Amino acid sequence: MELLLLSGGLESAALAAWRRPALTLTVDYGQRPAAAEVRAAAAVCGELGLDHHVIRVDCRHLGGGLLAAQQPAADAPSPEWWPYRNQLLATFAAAWGIGRGATSIIVGSVREDGDRHRDGTAAFYDALDRLLALQEGQMRVQAPAIAMSSEELLTQSGVSDEVLGWTHSCHIADIACGACPGCYKRREVLDRLGRFR
């Protein structure tokens, strides 16, 4: 049974529309836009008729960069870098999902994520999949769109404008700032696809 890590952003919403997982989970880990991400994910699931859950694990003291309202570390690969975030979120999802019958976690990482973060690459998800499969419960991790661009995922998924309209991609606020990397990417992807014109 698939469990989708649903951030409420474009890619995870598209994956929700495409895969129609049995369970979705949004993790409030202390990121600045957590409340907006939870609202967006809940609205996406409402549109799609999916089962949505939220867990809160306060990791603010572990964070970094824009998502944590801190200056990025000098060696950070991007301004929004939160150390080990994808590994952390997958671990939370596995721990939560195992008692609810989930057998695999799906994540919305796409090809360009690997250009900015090592934990957005196919190699990372292959290693994480092997690691979780070795442990009790034998949970698996999949990134079905890892070889796709964001535009390709949105097209493949058939996600509607109604669903995309609920999404939130801002890294720094509950109301989209329009000036952070997440907002820039969202606008560029939708512009290239000619959506919301």
Phi and psi in degrees as GROMACS dihedral restraints (atoms count N, CA, C in turn):
[ dihedral_restraints ]
;  ai    aj    ak    al  type     phi  dphi    fc
    3     4     5     6     1   -86.0    20    10
    4     5     6     7     1   139.4    20    10
    6     7     8     9     1  -120.7    20    10
    7     8     9    10     1   119.9    20    10
    9    10    11    12     1   -95.3    20    10
   10    11    12    13     1   127.3    20    10
   12    13    14    15     1   -76.8    20    10
   13    14    15    16     1   109.8    20    10
   15    16    17    18     1  -111.5    20    10
   16    17    18    19     1   106.3    20    10
   18    19    20    21     1   -83.5    20    10
   19    20    21    22     1   -17.7    20    10
   21    22    23    24     1    92.1    20    10
   22    23    24    25     1     2.8    20    10
   24    25    26    27     1   -87.6    20    10
   25    26    27    28     1   179.0    20    10
   27    28    29    30     1   -56.2    20    10
   28    29    30    31     1   -50.6    20    10
   30    31    32    33     1   -68.8    20    10
   31    32    33    34     1   -43.5    20    10
   33    34    35    36     1   -69.6    20    10
   34    35    36    37     1   -32.7    20    10
   36    37    38    39     1   -66.7    20    10
   37    38    39    40     1   -41.2    20    10
   39    40    41    42     1   -63.6    20    10
   40    41    42    43     1   -40.1    20    10
   42    43    44    45     1   -65.4    20    10
   43    44    45    46     1   -36.9    20    10
   45    46    47    48     1   -61.5    20    10
   46    47    48    49     1   -43.4    20    10
   48    49    50    51     1   -67.5    20    10
   49    50    51    52     1   -36.4    20    10
   51    52    53    54     1   -75.8    20    10
   52    53    54    55     1   -49.9    20    10
   54    55    56    57     1   -91.8    20    10
   55    56    57    58     1   -22.3    20    10
   57    58    59    60     1    47.4    20    10
   58    59    60    61     1    61.8    20    10
   60    61    62    63     1   -65.7    20    10
   61    62    63    64     1   157.0    20    10
   63    64    65    66     1   -67.5    20    10
   64    65    66    67     1   -33.6    20    10
   66    67    68    69     1  -135.0    20    10
   67    68    69    70     1   146.5    20    10
   69    70    71    72     1  -127.3    20    10
   70    71    72    73     1   148.3    20    10
   72    73    74    75     1  -138.2    20    10
   73    74    75    76     1   128.7    20    10
   75    76    77    78     1  -109.5    20    10
   76    77    78    79     1   133.5    20    10
   78    79    80    81     1  -109.5    20    10
   79    80    81    82     1   118.6    20    10
   81    82    83    84     1   -90.4    20    10
   82    83    84    85     1   101.9    20    10
   84    85    86    87     1  -105.9    20    10
   85    86    87    88     1    12.7    20    10
   87    88    89    90     1   102.8    20    10
   88    89    90    91     1     7.3    20    10
   90    91    92    93     1   -68.7    20    10
   91    92    93    94     1   147.7    20    10
   93    94    95    96     1   -54.9    20    10
   94    95    96    97     1   -44.9    20    10
   96    97    98    99     1   -90.0    20    10
   97    98    99   100     1    25.5    20    10
   99   100   101   102     1   -55.6    20    10
  100   101   102   103     1   -46.0    20    10
  102   103   104   105     1   -61.2    20    10
  103   104   105   106     1   -41.8    20    10
  105   106   107   108     1   -68.1    20    10
  106   107   108   109     1   -37.7    20    10
  108   109   110   111     1   -64.1    20    10
  109   110   111   112     1   -42.2    20    10
  111   112   113   114     1   -63.2    20    10
  112   113   114   115     1   -45.8    20    10
  114   115   116   117     1   -61.9    20    10
  115   116   117   118     1   -44.3    20    10
  117   118   119   120     1   -62.6    20    10
  118   119   120   121     1   -46.5    20    10
  120   121   122   123     1   -62.1    20    10
  121   122   123   124     1   -42.0    20    10
  123   124   125   126     1   -62.7    20    10
  124   125   126   127     1   -40.8    20    10
  126   127   128   129     1   -67.5    20    10
  127   128   129   130     1   -41.7    20    10
  129   130   131   132     1   -58.3    20    10
  130   131   132   133     1   -46.7    20    10
  132   133   134   135     1   -66.1    20    10
  133   134   135   136     1   -35.5    20    10
  135   136   137   138     1   -61.7    20    10
  136   137   138   139     1   -43.1    20    10
  138   139   140   141     1   -63.8    20    10
  139   140   141   142     1   -37.3    20    10
  141   142   143   144     1   -95.0    20    10
  142   143   144   145     1    -7.0    20    10
  144   145   146   147     1    70.0    20    10
  145   146   147   148     1    36.3    20    10
  147   148   149   150     1  -103.4    20    10
  148   149   150   151     1   154.5    20    10
  150   151   152   153     1   -80.5    20    10
  151   152   153   154     1   116.1    20    10
  153   154   155   156     1  -114.8    20    10
  154   155   156   157     1   137.8    20    10
  156   157   158   159     1  -133.9    20    10
  157   158   159   160     1   157.8    20    10
  159   160   161   162     1  -133.3    20    10
  160   161   162   163     1   136.4    20    10
  162   163   164   165     1  -123.8    20    10
  163   164   165   166     1   151.5    20    10
  165   166   167   168     1  -122.9    20    10
  166   167   168   169     1   122.1    20    10
  168   169   170   171     1  -133.8    20    10
  169   170   171   172     1   110.1    20    10
  171   172   173   174     1   -76.6    20    10
  172   173   174   175     1   104.5    20    10
  174   175   176   177     1  -114.8    20    10
  175   176   177   178     1    20.6    20    10
  177   178   179   180     1   -55.4    20    10
  178   179   180   181     1   -35.0    20    10
  180   181   182   183     1   -71.3    20    10
  181   182   183   184     1    -8.6    20    10
  183   184   185   186     1  -100.6    20    10
  184   185   186   187     1   -11.2    20    10
  186   187   188   189     1   -77.6    20    10
  187   188   189   190     1   175.0    20    10
  189   190   191   192     1  -158.8    20    10
  190   191   192   193     1   163.1    20    10
  192   193   194   195     1    70.1    20    10
  193   194   195   196     1  -161.7    20    10
  195   196   197   198     1   -56.8    20    10
  196   197   198   199     1   -39.8    20    10
  198   199   200   201     1   -64.6    20    10
  199   200   201   202     1   -21.4    20    10
  201   202   203   204     1  -112.8    20    10
  202   203   204   205     1    10.6    20    10
  204   205   206   207     1    57.6    20    10
  205   206   207   208     1    41.3    20    10
  207   208   209   210     1  -128.7    20    10
  208   209   210   211     1   159.1    20    10
  210   211   212   213     1   -66.8    20    10
  211   212   213   214     1   137.6    20    10
  213   214   215   216     1   -62.2    20    10
  214   215   216   217     1   148.3    20    10
  216   217   218   219     1   -60.1    20    10
  217   218   219   220     1   152.5    20    10
  219   220   221   222     1   -57.4    20    10
  220   221   222   223     1   -33.2    20    10
  222   223   224   225     1  -101.0    20    10
  223   224   225   226     1    15.0    20    10
  225   226   227   228     1   -66.0    20    10
  226   227   228   229     1   137.2    20    10
  228   229   230   231     1   -72.3    20    10
  229   230   231   232     1   -18.1    20    10
  231   232   233   234     1  -158.8    20    10
  232   233   234   235     1   161.8    20    10
  234   235   236   237     1   -63.5    20    10
  235   236   237   238     1   -25.6    20    10
  237   238   239   240     1   -95.8    20    10
  238   239   240   241     1     8.3    20    10
  240   241   242   243     1   -61.1    20    10
  241   242   243   244     1   124.8    20    10
  243   244   245   246     1  -116.2    20    10
  244   245   246   247     1   113.9    20    10
  246   247   248   249     1   -54.1    20    10
  247   248   249   250     1   128.3    20    10
  249   250   251   252     1    60.6    20    10
  250   251   252   253     1    24.0    20    10
  252   253   254   255     1   -59.4    20    10
  253   254   255   256     1   -49.8    20    10
  255   256   257   258     1   -64.7    20    10
  256   257   258   259     1   -35.4    20    10
  258   259   260   261     1   -66.3    20    10
  259   260   261   262     1   -42.8    20    10
  261   262   263   264     1   -60.6    20    10
  262   263   264   265     1   -48.9    20    10
  264   265   266   267     1   -64.5    20    10
  265   266   267   268     1   -40.8    20    10
  267   268   269   270     1   -64.2    20    10
  268   269   270   271     1   -37.4    20    10
  270   271   272   273     1   -65.4    20    10
  271   272   273   274     1   -45.0    20    10
  273   274   275   276     1   -59.4    20    10
  274   275   276   277     1   -44.7    20    10
  276   277   278   279     1   -63.8    20    10
  277   278   279   280     1   -41.4    20    10
  279   280   281   282     1   -63.9    20    10
  280   281   282   283     1   -44.6    20    10
  282   283   284   285     1   -64.0    20    10
  283   284   285   286     1   -39.1    20    10
  285   286   287   288     1   -73.1    20    10
  286   287   288   289     1   -43.0    20    10
  288   289   290   291     1   -75.4    20    10
  289   290   291   292     1   -27.0    20    10
  291   292   293   294     1   -60.9    20    10
  292   293   294   295     1   -37.6    20    10
  294   295   296   297     1   -80.3    20    10
  295   296   297   298     1    -2.5    20    10
  297   298   299   300     1  -113.9    20    10
  298   299   300   301     1    12.9    20    10
  300   301   302   303     1    88.6    20    10
  301   302   303   304     1     3.2    20    10
  303   304   305   306     1   -68.4    20    10
  304   305   306   307     1   142.1    20    10
  306   307   308   309     1  -116.1    20    10
  307   308   309   310     1   -17.2    20    10
  309   310   311   312     1  -148.8    20    10
  310   311   312   313     1   147.7    20    10
  312   313   314   315     1  -104.6    20    10
  313   314   315   316     1   132.7    20    10
  315   316   317   318     1  -114.7    20    10
  316   317   318   319     1   141.6    20    10
  318   319   320   321     1  -127.4    20    10
  319   320   321   322     1   154.2    20    10
  321   322   323   324     1   -93.6    20    10
  322   323   324   325     1    24.0    20    10
  324   325   326   327     1   -64.5    20    10
  325   326   327   328     1   141.5    20    10
  327   328   329   330     1  -123.1    20    10
  328   329   330   331     1   173.1    20    10
  330   331   332   333     1   -53.0    20    10
  331   332   333   334     1   -45.6    20    10
  333   334   335   336     1   -69.5    20    10
  334   335   336   337     1   -16.8    20    10
  336   337   338   339     1   -62.4    20    10
  337   338   339   340     1   -34.7    20    10
  339   340   341   342     1   -69.9    20    10
  340   341   342   343     1   -17.1    20    10
  342   343   344   345     1   -74.1    20    10
  343   344   345   346     1   -24.3    20    10
  345   346   347   348     1  -108.8    20    10
  346   347   348   349     1   -25.8    20    10
  348   349   350   351     1  -141.3    20    10
  349   350   351   352     1   133.8    20    10
  351   352   353   354     1   -64.0    20    10
  352   353   354   355     1   -29.4    20    10
  354   355   356   357     1   -85.2    20    10
  355   356   357   358     1    20.8    20    10
  357   358   359   360     1  -120.2    20    10
  358   359   360   361     1    14.7    20    10
  360   361   362   363     1   -99.9    20    10
  361   362   363   364     1   159.0    20    10
  363   364   365   366     1   -60.7    20    10
  364   365   366   367     1   -39.0    20    10
  366   367   368   369     1   -61.4    20    10
  367   368   369   370     1   -40.5    20    10
  369   370   371   372     1   -62.4    20    10
  370   371   372   373     1   -48.9    20    10
  372   373   374   375     1   -67.8    20    10
  373   374   375   376     1   -32.6    20    10
  375   376   377   378     1   -62.5    20    10
  376   377   378   379     1   -44.1    20    10
  378   379   380   381     1   -66.8    20    10
  379   380   381   382     1   -42.0    20    10
  381   382   383   384     1   -65.2    20    10
  382   383   384   385     1   -38.5    20    10
  384   385   386   387     1   -60.6    20    10
  385   386   387   388     1   -46.3    20    10
  387   388   389   390     1   -63.3    20    10
  388   389   390   391     1   -41.1    20    10
  390   391   392   393     1   -62.5    20    10
  391   392   393   394     1   -49.8    20    10
  393   394   395   396     1   -65.5    20    10
  394   395   396   397     1   -36.0    20    10
  396   397   398   399     1   -65.7    20    10
  397   398   399   400     1   -24.3    20    10
  399   400   401   402     1   -75.8    20    10
  400   401   402   403     1   -21.2    20    10
  402   403   404   405     1   -89.5    20    10
  403   404   405   406     1   167.6    20    10
  405   406   407   408     1   -55.3    20    10
  406   407   408   409     1   140.4    20    10
  408   409   410   411     1    94.1    20    10
  409   410   411   412     1   -25.8    20    10
  411   412   413   414     1    49.3    20    10
  412   413   414   415     1    42.5    20    10
  414   415   416   417     1   -64.1    20    10
  415   416   417   418     1   149.0    20    10
  417   418   419   420     1  -116.0    20    10
  418   419   420   421     1   159.7    20    10
  420   421   422   423     1  -128.2    20    10
  421   422   423   424     1   133.4    20    10
  423   424   425   426     1  -130.7    20    10
  424   425   426   427     1   144.1    20    10
  426   427   428   429     1  -123.9    20    10
  427   428   429   430     1    81.9    20    10
  429   430   431   432     1   -60.5    20    10
  430   431   432   433     1   -21.4    20    10
  432   433   434   435     1  -108.1    20    10
  433   434   435   436     1    16.0    20    10
  435   436   437   438     1   -62.4    20    10
  436   437   438   439     1   -24.3    20    10
  438   439   440   441     1   -94.9    20    10
  439   440   441   442     1     1.8    20    10
  441   442   443   444     1  -104.8    20    10
  442   443   444   445     1   156.3    20    10
  444   445   446   447     1   -80.3    20    10
  445   446   447   448     1   168.7    20    10
  447   448   449   450     1   -59.3    20    10
  448   449   450   451     1   -41.9    20    10
  450   451   452   453     1   -62.7    20    10
  451   452   453   454     1   -42.7    20    10
  453   454   455   456     1   -62.9    20    10
  454   455   456   457     1   -40.4    20    10
  456   457   458   459     1   -63.3    20    10
  457   458   459   460     1   -48.0    20    10
  459   460   461   462     1   -60.8    20    10
  460   461   462   463     1   -39.0    20    10
  462   463   464   465     1   -68.0    20    10
  463   464   465   466     1   -47.6    20    10
  465   466   467   468     1   -60.4    20    10
  466   467   468   469     1   -38.1    20    10
  468   469   470   471     1   -72.9    20    10
  469   470   471   472     1   -25.4    20    10
  471   472   473   474     1    70.0    20    10
  472   473   474   475     1    18.9    20    10
  474   475   476   477     1   -60.2    20    10
  475   476   477   478     1   137.2    20    10
  477   478   479   480     1   -83.3    20    10
  478   479   480   481     1   161.8    20    10
  480   481   482   483     1   -62.7    20    10
  481   482   483   484     1   -32.6    20    10
  483   484   485   486     1   -61.9    20    10
  484   485   486   487     1   -42.7    20    10
  486   487   488   489     1   -69.1    20    10
  487   488   489   490     1   -47.0    20    10
  489   490   491   492     1   -62.1    20    10
  490   491   492   493     1   -30.5    20    10
  492   493   494   495     1   -61.8    20    10
  493   494   495   496     1   -23.0    20    10
  495   496   497   498     1   -85.0    20    10
  496   497   498   499     1   -14.3    20    10
  498   499   500   501     1   -69.8    20    10
  499   500   501   502     1   155.9    20    10
  501   502   503   504     1  -135.8    20    10
  502   503   504   505     1   125.1    20    10
  504   505   506   507     1  -122.3    20    10
  505   506   507   508     1    -1.5    20    10
  507   508   509   510     1   -65.9    20    10
  508   509   510   511     1   138.3    20    10
  510   511   512   513     1   -89.2    20    10
  511   512   513   514     1   -12.9    20    10
  513   514   515   516     1  -123.8    20    10
  514   515   516   517     1    -8.2    20    10
  516   517   518   519     1  -152.3    20    10
  517   518   519   520     1   161.4    20    10
  519   520   521   522     1   -77.1    20    10
  520   521   522   523     1   -21.5    20    10
  522   523   524   525     1  -112.7    20    10
  523   524   525   526     1   126.9    20    10
  525   526   527   528     1   -52.3    20    10
  526   527   528   529     1   127.3    20    10
  528   529   530   531     1   -78.2    20    10
  529   530   531   532     1   -27.1    20    10
  531   532   533   534     1    78.9    20    10
  532   533   534   535     1     0.1    20    10
  534   535   536   537     1  -132.0    20    10
  535   536   537   538     1     9.5    20    10
  537   538   539   540     1  -103.9    20    10
  538   539   540   541     1   169.1    20    10
  540   541   542   543     1   -56.6    20    10
  541   542   543   544     1   -37.3    20    10
  543   544   545   546     1   -65.3    20    10
  544   545   546   547     1   -43.6    20    10
  546   547   548   549     1   -66.5    20    10
  547   548   549   550     1   -42.1    20    10
  549   550   551   552     1   -59.3    20    10
  550   551   552   553     1   -47.8    20    10
  552   553   554   555     1   -62.5    20    10
  553   554   555   556     1   -45.1    20    10
  555   556   557   558     1   -56.8    20    10
  556   557   558   559     1   -48.4    20    10
  558   559   560   561     1   -63.1    20    10
  559   560   561   562     1   -42.9    20    10
  561   562   563   564     1   -63.9    20    10
  562   563   564   565     1   -43.3    20    10
  564   565   566   567     1   -62.9    20    10
  565   566   567   568     1   -48.9    20    10
  567   568   569   570     1   -66.0    20    10
  568   569   570   571     1   -36.4    20    10
  570   571   572   573     1   -64.0    20    10
  571   572   573   574     1   -45.1    20    10
  573   574   575   576     1   -62.9    20    10
  574   575   576   577     1   -30.7    20    10
  576   577   578   579     1   -88.5    20    10
  577   578   579   580     1    -7.6    20    10
  579   580   581   582     1    70.3    20    10
  580   581   582   583     1    28.2    20    10
  582   583   584   585     1   -91.8    20    10
  583   584   585   586     1   146.0    20    10
  585   586   587   588     1    64.5    20    10
  586   587   588   589     1    36.5    20    10
